[in-house]
Amino acid sequence: MKLIFAVVQDQDSNRLSKALVDHNFRATKLASTGGFLKSGNTTFIIGTEDIRVEKALQVIKDNCKSRDQLVAPVSPMGGNADSYVPYPVEVEVGGATVFVMPVEQFHQF
């Protein structure tokens, strides 16, 4: 058995949740926040049999697309903010960050 943690952008959350249900995966959704852009994410926790891991990864990949987004950088700490001009920067967001871990035991009460 494996435990899959998938961190996805909030924009992809509902689509992925529906796709996981459609493919008979049970998942727990947790609200989370990204450290780089300080934006909302959703973390899915999925427990599945070893033989279904590749299918779960494909469902995640098919439903979590990366996209470009303009963000305003944060002003530097401790420096002279008078000369700092925050120009928007285009960064790639979205997609998914996925961790797959082995599970020694599973109990359902």
SULGIFEN-V879769 format. One line per field, one symbol per residue. phi: phi as a letter, one per 20 degrees, with the letter a starting at -180 (. if undefined). burial: + if it has 24 or more other C-alpha atoms within 12 Angstrom, else -. A space follows every 50 residues. Layout:
phi=???
burial=???
This chain:
phi=.cdddcecfggeffffgffffgdmdebddcfbcfefeldfccdedcdbfg fdffffffffffdceebebeceffffemeeffeedfefcececnmbdcdd cfdfccccd
burial=-+++++++++-++--++-++----+-+-+-----------++++++++-- --+--++-+++-++----------------------------++++++-+ ---------
